[in-house]
C-alpha cells in the first residue's frame, strides 16, 4: 500500500470518529460506506469514502444516498466533494474563472481533510 493510500484510510477513520463519536453509530456508518462496490482498489475506496463523508456529514440518510450514487458513478461523487464550486459553475465558464474556482475548491478540501473535526 502506498503512503497516500494509508493516509486516506487514516483520514476516513478520523472523519468517521469526528462525525460519529458513538461507536455503534460509527460502525453503522462504516457499514454503509462498505456498501460502495464501484471499485476494489483501496485508494479509490478511501477517496470515495472521504467524498461521501464530506458531502453527507453526520446525516446517515445522506450517507446512504451518496453511497448509492457512488455505486452508480463514483466520479460524480468525487467531483461534488472535491470541486463543489466548479460543479455549481457548470461547463460554460471562463478558463481563468475555472482555474480560480478549482484552486479555491482544492484549498477548501485540503482544509476539510486537515480539520480535527468534521
Residue, then its C-alpha position, 0 to 999 in steps of 0.5 A: x500500500x502506498x503512503x497516500x493510500x494509508x493516509x486516506x484510510x487514516x483520514x476516513x477513520x478520523x472523519x468517521x470518529x469526528x462525525x460519529x463519536x458513538x461507536x455503534x453509530x460509527x460502525x453503522x456508518x462504516x457499514x454503509x460506506x462498505x456498501x460502495x462496490x464501484x471499485x476494489x482498489x483501496x485508494x479509490x475506496x478511501x477517496x470515495x469514502x472521504x467524498x461521501x463523508x464530506x458531502x453527507x456529514x453526520x446525516x446517515x440518510x445522506x450517507x446512504x444516498x451518496x453511497x448509492x450514487x457512488x455505486x452508480x458513478x463514483x466520479x460524480x461523487x468525487x467531483x461534488x466533494x472535491x470541486x463543489x464550486x466548479x460543479x455549481x459553475x457548470x461547463x460554460x465558464x471562463x478558463x481563468x474563472x475555472x482555474x480560480x474556482x478549482x484552486x479555491x475548491x482544492x484549498x477548501x478540501x485540503x482544509x476539510x481533510x486537515x480539520x480535527x473535526x468534521 
